[in-house]
Amino acid sequence: MNCQTGKEYISQLLDNELESEFLQPLFQHLAECSECRSFYTRTRSIQKTLGHLPNHELPELVDQKFAVLAIGKEKRTLMNRKITIPVPSAMLSGVFVFMLSILFVFFIRNLQSNFQYVDQKFEMNYTRPTPSTLQMPQYN
């Protein structure tokens, strides 16, 4: 049993909701794990301390507000989640994008100048045919 499961079982045990088949594995885990043993004693102490306080019903308005919050959390999708990025990472990303854009502009200008050079070379070596230089194909 891992600690997360153990803590869930401890909460159920203290609320008298743990099924009897899980008692033995829980007690075995508590015997081996000091962290969960500490969690059990702290939680049990809090429960005993607060146990003498009277139970109060929550106003209906509070229940409605919690219901609205629960519904709102269920409807969250990947697109409307808040994403946080550390400031140094965001700055580094911005500098990276800026440098890429500069390299892209340099590449495009260099590419354009290469095309102009090729066009100039082509025009220097190319003479347009005139009617006197054209030869008509001869068919036999």
N, C-alpha and C positions, 0 to 999 in steps of 0.2 A: 504494500500500500504506500502511496506517496503522500507527502504532507498536505497537498491541496485536498485530496480525498479525505484524509484524516481530519482536517479542520472542518470540512463539511459535515462529516459524521459527528464530530464533537458538538457542533451547533445543533444538529438534530437530536443528539443525546440530551443536551441541556433543555431542549424544548419538549422532551418526551415524545419525539417523533421518529426515533431511530428504530428500525425493525430489529428483532432479536437476532437474526442471522448475521448482522453486521457487528454485534457487540464483541464477539471473540476477536475478529481481525482488528477492530479498533483498539481493544485493550492490549493486544500484542504489539501494535504499532506504538502505543503510548509507552510501553515498557522499553522500547528500543530508541525512541526519538525524544530527545530532551526539548527540542523546540516545540513540538506538539504538546508535550507534557506541560510546558510553561504556558502555552496558549490555553490549555484546558483550565489550569489553576487560575489564570488571570480572568478568563471569561466566567468561570464559576464564581469567583470573588465578586465580580461586577454584578452578576445575577443575584447573588445573596444580598449585596448592598442595596440594590434597587428593588429587590423582591418585596420589601415592606411598603413600598409606595403604592397608593391606590391606582387602579386602572381607570383611565379616562377615555371616553369615546372622542374620536376626532370629529370636528364639525364637518358637515357634508361638503362645504365649500373646499376644505383642504383635500378631501378625498377626490373631488372633481378636478382640482388643480393637479394632483398627482396622476390622475388618469390621463389628463391632457398631455402631461410631460411624457408619460409612458407611450402614448400613441405617437407623439412627435418623434421619439427616438426610434420607434419601429419603422417609420416612414423615411428615415434618412437613407439616402443612397450614396453611392461612391462620388457622384458628381457634386453634391452639395455639402460634402464634409469639409471641415476646416483643416487645412494643411499648414503646418508650421515648419519653417525652415530656419535653422540658425543663421544669424546675420552674417557671419564670415562666409558661410557656404553660399548665401544669396549673393553677396558681393563678388565672390570668386566666379560664380555662374554668370553674373552680369559682365564681368571683365572678359570672360571666355567668349561669350556671345559677341561682344564688341570686337574682340580680336578676330573672330571668325568672319564677321562682316567686313572688316578692313581687308583681310586676306581675299575674300570673295570679290570685292571691288577691284583689288589689284589684279587678280586673276582675269577678270572680265576685260579690264583695260589692256592687259598684256595680250589677251586673245584677240581683241579688236586690232591692236597694232600689228600683230602677226598676219591677220587677214589683209590689212592694208598693204603690208609689205608684199604679200603674195600677189595681190591685185596689181601692184605697181610692176612687179617682175613679169607678170603675165602680159600686161599692156606693152612693156618694152619689147618683148619677144614676139608679139602677135601683130601681124599686119593684116588689115582687113582686105578681104578679096575684092577685087574690082572686076567689072565685066571683062576687061581685057586679060585678066589673069585666070579667069575661070575657064576650065576646059570642059567642054561638053562631052559626056560619055559617048563613046562610039559603039554602036551595035552592029554586029555582023549578020 
